[in-house]
Amino acid sequence: MNPTQSDAVNKPLKSLDEWEDFVVQHYPEPSAESAAKKPAVGVAPDKKQEEFRNYEAEARPTVREFYRLNHTHQTHDFVKAKHREFLGLNRMTMGVWEAAEYLNQLVDDSDPDTDLSQLQHLLQTAEHLRRDGQPRWMVMTGFVHDLGKILCLWGEPQWAVVGDTFVTGCAYSPKIVFPKFFEANPDSTNPVYQTRNGVYEEGCGLDNVLLSWGHDEYIYNVCKDYLPKEGLAMLRYHSFYPWHRESEYGHLLNDKDRALLPWVQKFNPYDLYTKSHTKPDAVALRPYYEDLIREFFPEKIRW
């Protein structure tokens, strides 16, 4: 099923920040003490086992509706159709900074929790990476990681732009957020898609599976000729929480995936925990980032 873009429930969230705030609630930042005892691998160490499903009762109705739509409509065939529609990169030609300014159209004046523009969100992530002395390619990755949200400006509903990504075409992990909503997904009645491996082979590697569609896969494809493989993994999998936070889908991984996992996990705190009300000075920072962009990207790229 490919729902129409005019559906009145295409925008259950008041803003995309509602989903991001929910993710932070579900995966709280480890305390310094617990982080010292256990590296950031798998589930969040501060959470007790009995707390993992509490988010279902605490989630805002808008967030619940968002996940219901996401889990109902993100079928294997839907993902294939979106790859055909968008991954030809024939929508626009523009530079990276230009794309960040273009994304600023997503500012939602009705959101009471933040008055930061999309560009300032990107700068917050990138500036924290720079402040911590991370390599320039990783700072660049932080700056571009959410640019795929421009899909919203091209008519894509929220549930097809953001959300925790998961593998389509095989059995759903019970650790995916709100797994019960998959009961309404047509793939749930397809026996081929509901086995451990589904349409895949054991150890096939994540390059060979189709994750649910969203801004991660899109920005990965936009940037795949320009950034190192570690940065590309951060782009492609930063919303793939069932893998990098819940340790699911191990049977589909290959050696490349296992080598890249620590890089995705290293990036995750910068993605989740750098939001604040402090506004980066985009005007002052622009010369630095334009120089950084020139190091990795041509003047114009395809979107």
Secondary structure as the mmCIF struct_conf table of DSSP 4:
data_model
#
loop_
_struct_conf.conf_type_id
_struct_conf.id
_struct_conf.beg_label_comp_id
_struct_conf.beg_label_asym_id
_struct_conf.beg_label_seq_id
_struct_conf.end_label_comp_id
_struct_conf.end_label_asym_id
_struct_conf.end_label_seq_id
TURN_TY1_P TURN_TY1_P1 GLN A 5 SER A 6
HELX_RH_3T_P HELX_RH_3T_P1 ALA A 8 ASN A 10
BEND BEND1 LEU A 13 SER A 15
TURN_TY1_P TURN_TY1_P2 LEU A 16 LEU A 16
HELX_RH_AL_P HELX_RH_AL_P1 ASP A 17 HIS A 26
BEND BEND2 TYR A 27 TYR A 27
HELX_LH_PP_P HELX_LH_PP_P1 PRO A 28 SER A 31
HELX_RH_AL_P HELX_RH_AL_P2 ALA A 32 LYS A 37
BEND BEND3 LYS A 38 LYS A 38
BEND BEND4 ALA A 40 ALA A 40
BEND BEND5 GLY A 42 VAL A 43
TURN_TY1_P TURN_TY1_P3 PRO A 45 ASP A 46
BEND BEND6 LYS A 47 LYS A 47
HELX_RH_3T_P HELX_RH_3T_P2 GLN A 49 GLU A 51
TURN_TY1_P TURN_TY1_P4 PHE A 52 ASN A 54
HELX_RH_AL_P HELX_RH_AL_P3 TYR A 55 GLU A 58
BEND BEND7 ALA A 59 ALA A 59
HELX_RH_AL_P HELX_RH_AL_P4 PRO A 61 HIS A 73
HELX_RH_AL_P HELX_RH_AL_P5 HIS A 76 PHE A 86
TURN_TY1_P TURN_TY1_P5 LEU A 87 GLY A 88
BEND BEND8 ARG A 91 ARG A 91
STRN STRN1 THR A 93 MET A 94
HELX_RH_AL_P HELX_RH_AL_P6 VAL A 96 LEU A 103
HELX_RH_3T_P HELX_RH_3T_P3 ASN A 104 LEU A 106
TURN_TY1_P TURN_TY1_P6 ASP A 109 SER A 110
TURN_TY1_P TURN_TY1_P7 PRO A 112 ASP A 113
HELX_RH_AL_P HELX_RH_AL_P7 GLN A 118 ARG A 131
TURN_TY1_P TURN_TY1_P8 ASP A 132 GLY A 133
HELX_RH_AL_P HELX_RH_AL_P8 ARG A 136 VAL A 144
TURN_TY1_P TURN_TY1_P9 HIS A 145 ASP A 146
HELX_RH_3T_P HELX_RH_3T_P4 LEU A 147 TRP A 154
TURN_TY1_P TURN_TY1_P10 GLY A 155 GLY A 155
HELX_RH_3T_P HELX_RH_3T_P5 GLN A 158 ALA A 160
TURN_TY1_P TURN_TY1_P11 VAL A 161 VAL A 161
BEND BEND9 VAL A 162 GLY A 163
STRN STRN2 VAL A 167 THR A 168
BEND BEND10 GLY A 169 CYS A 170
HELX_LH_PP_P HELX_LH_PP_P2 ALA A 171 SER A 173
TURN_TY1_P TURN_TY1_P12 PRO A 174 LYS A 175
BEND BEND11 ILE A 176 PHE A 178
HELX_RH_3T_P HELX_RH_3T_P6 PRO A 179 ALA A 184
BEND BEND12 ASN A 185 ASN A 185
HELX_RH_3T_P HELX_RH_3T_P7 PRO A 186 THR A 189
HELX_RH_3T_P HELX_RH_3T_P8 PRO A 191 GLN A 194
BEND BEND13 THR A 195 ASN A 197
TURN_TY1_P TURN_TY1_P13 GLY A 198 VAL A 199
BEND BEND14 TYR A 200 TYR A 200
TURN_TY1_P TURN_TY1_P14 GLU A 202 GLY A 203
HELX_RH_3T_P HELX_RH_3T_P9 LEU A 206 ASN A 208
BEND BEND15 VAL A 209 VAL A 209
STRN STRN3 LEU A 210 LEU A 211
HELX_LH_PP_P HELX_LH_PP_P3 SER A 212 TRP A 213
BEND BEND16 GLY A 214 GLY A 214
HELX_RH_AL_P HELX_RH_AL_P9 HIS A 215 CYS A 223
TURN_TY1_P TURN_TY1_P15 LYS A 224 TYR A 226
BEND BEND17 LEU A 227 LEU A 227
HELX_RH_AL_P HELX_RH_AL_P10 LYS A 229 TYR A 237
TURN_TY1_P TURN_TY1_P16 HIS A 238 SER A 239
HELX_RH_AL_P HELX_RH_AL_P11 TYR A 241 HIS A 244
TURN_TY1_P TURN_TY1_P17 ARG A 245 GLU A 246
HELX_RH_3T_P HELX_RH_3T_P10 GLY A 250 LEU A 252
HELX_RH_AL_P HELX_RH_AL_P12 ASP A 255 LEU A 272
BEND BEND18 TYR A 273 TYR A 273
BEND BEND19 HIS A 277 HIS A 277
HELX_LH_PP_P HELX_LH_PP_P4 THR A 278 PRO A 280
HELX_RH_AL_P HELX_RH_AL_P13 ALA A 282 PHE A 296
BEND BEND20 PHE A 297 PHE A 297
BEND BEND21 GLU A 299 GLU A 299
STRN STRN4 ILE A 301 ARG A 302
#
